[in-house]
Amino acid sequence: MRSEARTRPLRTFLLTVLAVYVACRVVTTAILLAVMAGQVPSGMTGGDDVPVTYFPFTALWDGQWYEIIANDGYPDHVPRGADGGAQQNPWAFYPLFPFLSRALMAVTGMDFPAAGSTVALLSGFGAALLMAVLLRERIGERAALVVVVLWASFPASVVLQLAYTESLAMLLLLASLYALARERWLVAAAVAVLLGLARPIAVPLGVVTLVALWLRWRARGLRPITTKEYAAGLASLVGCGIAGLLWPAIAWWGTGERSAYTDTMAAWRGSGVVEPFTPWLGMSKYAFGDTWGPVWLVVVPVVIVAMVAGPWARGLGAELRTWTVAYPAYLAAVLDPFTSIFRYLIPLFPLLAVAVGAGWSDRRGSTWPRLLLRAVPLLVAFVIGQYFWTDILWRYIPSPTGDYPP
């Protein structure tokens, strides 16, 4: 039977992906401009008397920390209050994105808001192409195209063209997953180290790498493993380990304080300390009440596992299914959940394939009628969600008590 992936050349498919991704970003730009019209000028937007324009509007919130890093680098110490506790400072933010933005600023003369949003936008295009290629081989090109459109339209996908690191991290994550799928172990190792300078998600990627290596070892009877490949496979796993430790080690080296990174991260926690798992119970009770909060803490993980464990997700392959479980487990262990949780969901793109029924290994759900029946309502909901995410979370509302960050 002829594979759907061969029905048209890869180049034609990728041009289609580019076209639909452009359309998604045009929609997001229109939403940003509509919301920007209601943005009150303030210190965060460039000054109380400065009219708000597009590029400064794309560099609010964490974007301002990245601007500090791009312009001035990192401090040589951890700023601390009178009680000795670390204050919020640039060491909480990984360097690859702001330094790439700095390079673009040097080459083009752009200011940071323009350069940062450009780096994010271009990274998003690269991520969309890699996602399409990775999924095309597993669920077919129709389903891959639908998943890319939904991913690019997800409510928090606005950040894919803001001065944030999500799109760059997605580009590197997808490059790593693609390298693992192709058994390019040394490439996977190198990309993992780069990812360790972009976002702290190397630990769940290490779990995926371990599964990929186990699958390769299991196939050794049909495809013998050479000593060179054993070494390369080990290097891919070591690369994830290095990536997980690299930035805390650099923060230690840069400040002379061993706990510089963890102390800095604690400054963003409501409790002032980094606690695994426990913040989720308090937040669930806050959001859903004492009775239903703990129930949702059980229901959500069960639903995620059910979505990727059954035959309806087999077409995704073991690596993507592992990622979809390992990444939320990692978030549960390290994240202090709040409004940023919405953008932390962006890497869970394989769930979109399952949601539209495209994960079956025989591709029974990948006909256009079945895909569109499920995808169109999701797409409409996602675009509406983009507006509310942008208006409620991204637009800064000056007030004595502050505003909720995205």
N, C-alpha and C positions, 0 to 999 in steps of 0.2 A: 504494500500500500504506500502510495507516495505521501511523504510527510508534508503537512501544511506549511512548515517552515521553508519549503523549497518552492512554494507557489509563485514567488516573485523574488527578484534579487535583493540581497541585503541592503544595497545602497538605496533602492526604492523604498524599502521599509523604513530605513533610518530617516530619509527625507520626510516621510509621512509622520514619523515620531516628532521630528523637529517642528513640523507645521502645527501639529496639535499642541505641542508644548508652548509654542509662540502664542497660540490662541488662548491657552490657559493663563499665560502671563499677561496678556492684554486685558483679560477680564479682571485679574488681580490689580493691575495698574489702575483700571477704572474705579475699582472699589477703594483703593488707596486715595485717589484724587477726590472721590466723593466724601470720604471720611475726613480728609485733610481740610476740607472747607470748613469743618466745624472745630478744627484745632485752635485752641487759644494760644497765642504767642506767650512764651515763658522762657525761663532760663534753659530749660531742656531743649527747646526748639531753636535756640540761638539768640534769644533776648526778648524782653517784653515788648519792645517797639519794632522788632524785626518781623516782617511778614513771613509766614510759614510757606516754604516752597518744597518741591518734591524731594530732592535729595536729602536735605536736613531732616525731613519727615521720616526718611527710611533709616535714620541712624539714631533713633531714640533708645532709651533704656540701656540694655547691655551694649548697644552700639556706641554709647558714649565712653564706656570702659575701653572698648577696642580702639576708639579714637585716641584715647590717652596713650595706650600702648603703641599705636602706630606712630604717634608723634614723639613720645618721650621714653618709650621702653618701660622696663619694670624697675621698681624701687630696689635699693640694695638692703632693705630691711622690711620687716612686717610691722606696719603701723599698729600701735597698741593704745588702748585707753588707759585711764587712771587705774582701773582694776587689773591691768595686765592682759586683758582679753584682746585678741586680734580684732582690728577694725576692717571693714570692707576695703579691699585694695585689689590692684590688677593681677596679683598672683593667682586669683581664682579663675582667670581666663587664659585659655591655651593660646600659644603664640603664632601658629601657622597662618591663621586667617588675618590677623592684623599686620603681620610682616609681609604677606603677599600684597595686602592693600598698600602698605608702605612702598613696596617695590613699584606698584602701578602708579602711585602718587609721584614717585621720583621720575618715572619714564614719561608720564603724560602731563604732569603739573596739576592734576586733579586734587581737590581737597578730599579729606577722608570720606565724608558721606557719599560722594560720587564714586570714589574708588572702591569703597567697601561694598556698596550695593552692586557695583559692576562685577566684582569678584564673586559675590554670591550668585548673581544672575548667570554668569558664565558657568560656574560650578554646577548650578542646577541643570543647565542644558546637558552638560557632560553626564550628570547622574541619570537624567532621563534616558539618554542613549544607552548607557550601560545597563540600566534596568530593563529596557526593551530587549536588548540582545540576550541578557541572562534569562529572561522569562520566555522569550520566543522559542528557545531550545527546549523548554520544559512544558509550556502550556499552549504554544502556538502563537502566531503573530496577531490574530484578532484579539485574543484574550490579553496578550501582552500590551497591545495598544490601549485597550480599555483600562487596564490597571494603571498604566502611566497617566492617562487622563484623570482618573480618580485620585491618584496620588498627588498629581500637580494641582488638583482642585480642592484637596482636603482643607477643612476650615483653617488650620494653622499653617497651611502651605504658603501663606503670605510671606513667611520668613525666608522662603527660598529666593526672594529678591530684596531682602532687607540686609542691613549690615550686621548679620548674625552668621554663626558658623554652621547652621544646619545643612545647607546645600553642599558646602565643602566636605563636611563629614560624610554626607550621603555619597558623594562622588568617590571618596576613599573607601568607604564601606563596600560599595558595589564593586569597585575595582578589586578589593580583597576577595569578596565572594566569587567573583568571576574567575580570579586566579586560582582559588581553591577548586572550583568546579572543573577547571582545565588541568588541575594538578601541576600548576606552575608554582611550586612551593617557595622558591626563592623570591619570586615576584610578590607572592602573598606576604612573605616576611618583611620585605622592604615597604610595602604599602601599609602593613600593620604598624610599623614604626612611625611612619608619617601620620597615621591616624592617631597615634599616641601624642602627637603635637597639635591635634585639632580638637578632639573631644575625648572625654574619658569613657570610651566604650570598648576598650580592647579586651576586657575580661570576658564578656559574652562572646566576642569574636574568637577568643581562645578556645571556648567550648566548641564552637563550630569547627575550628581547625582540628581539634582533637577527633571529632566525629569524621571529618573528611579523611584524616589519616587512618582511622580505624577501617573505614570503607576501602581505602586503598590496600591496606594490609590484608583484609579479608579476601580481596581479589588476587592475591599474590600467586595462587595456583594457576590462574589463567594468564596473568601478566606478572612474571617474576620481578621482584624489586631489587635493583642493583644497590651496591654500597653507596654510590653517589646519590641515589634517590633517597635512601634512608637518611643520609646526612642533610639533604635539602628539606625533607619532611620535618626533621627535628628542628632545623633552622626556622621553619614557618611557625612552629610552636614557640620557640624561644623568642621570635620576633614579637609575638603577642605579649609574652611576659615582659620583655623590655619596654614595649609600648605602655603597659600598665604602670610601670614604675618610673618611666622616663621623666615626666613633668614634675612629680613630687621630688625626684632627685635633683632636677635642675633648680627648682625653688630652694631646696636645701643649699645647693652650691651658690646660688645667687644671693642668699640672705645670711648664710652661715647658721641658719636655724633648721634643725632636722625636721621639725613639725610645721614648717612654714606653710606648706600647702594645706594640710588638714586643719591647722588653726585658722587659716584664712577661710576655708570652706565653712567652718563652724560659725563664722561671723554672719553668714547668710541664713543660718538655721534659727527658727523661732526659739528653740531651747538653748542656743548658744553652744551646743555640742553636736557632734556627728553620731547619731544613733541608728544602727541598722534595724529596719523593719518597723520599730515601734511608732514612728510618726504616722504611719498609715492608719493605725487604729484610731488615733486621735482625730485625724482629718476625716476619716470615714464617719465617725460619730458626729463631727461638726457638720458635715455635708448632708448626711442622711438620717441622723438621729441615733440614739444609743441602741435602739433595737435593730434597725435595718442596716446601720453602718457596718457592723461585723459580718452581717449576711452578705453584703456586697463584696467584702474582702474575700469571701470564699467563692462567690458566684463568678466574679470576673476571671480569676485564674482558671477555674474549671471550664469556663466557656472558651478561653484562649486555647487551652490544651485540647479540648474537644474539637475545635475548629481545625487544628493541624494534625491531630492524631489519627483521624479516620481516613477512609479511602477517598473521601472527597478532597483531600489535600495531597494525595500521593504523588500527583504529577509535579509538585513543587520540588521534590527531591529532599533528601535527608538534610542537606546543609541549610536550606531555607526554612525547613520545618524546625530544625534545631534553633536557628537564630530567633524565630518567632516565639520560642519558649524561653530561651536563655536571656534574651534582652529584657523582657518584662521582669523576670526573676532578679536580674541585676538591678533594675530600677527600684524594685521593692526593697532591696538590701541597702541601697545607698542614697535614695532620693528622699528629700523632705517634701512631700507632695503639696503642690499649691497650683496656682494658675499656669505655671510653666509646663504642667503635665501635658497640655494639649500639643505643644510643639515636640515634646519628647516622644509622642506617638508616631511621628513622621517616619522613623525607620521601620515601622511594622508594616511595610508595604505588602508582604506576602499574604496578610490577612485579607487584603482587598481581592486577591485572586479567589480565595475561598468564598468570600462574601458574594461574588457574582457567579459562583458555581463553576469556576474555570479550573479547579484544582484536580479534577478527575484525570487519572492517567490515560484513559481512553478518549479524553477530550469531549465527552458527551455534552458538556455544558458550554462548549465554545462556539456554537453556531451564533450567527448574528442575532436572530430573534431572541434566543435565550439570554445572551449577554446583555442586550439592550433592555430587555424587560427588567433586569435587576439593576443595571448600571445607571439608567437614566434617572430614576427616582433618587438614587444615591448622589448623582452628580448635582441635581437641583438642590438637594439638602446641603451638600457640601458648599456650593457657591453662596447660598444664603448664610451658611455658617461662617464663611469667610468675612462677610460684611459684619456680622455681629462680633466675631473675634477681633477684627480690626477696630471697630468702633468702641467696644467695651474694654478691650485689653491694650491694644496698641496706642490708641489716641490718649494722650496724657491729659489728665484733668487736674490742674493745680488745686490743692486743698490743704488746709492745715494738717490733716491726718495722712496726707499722701494719697497715692493711687495704687491699684493692683498692677504689678508688672506682668508682662506676657511671658 
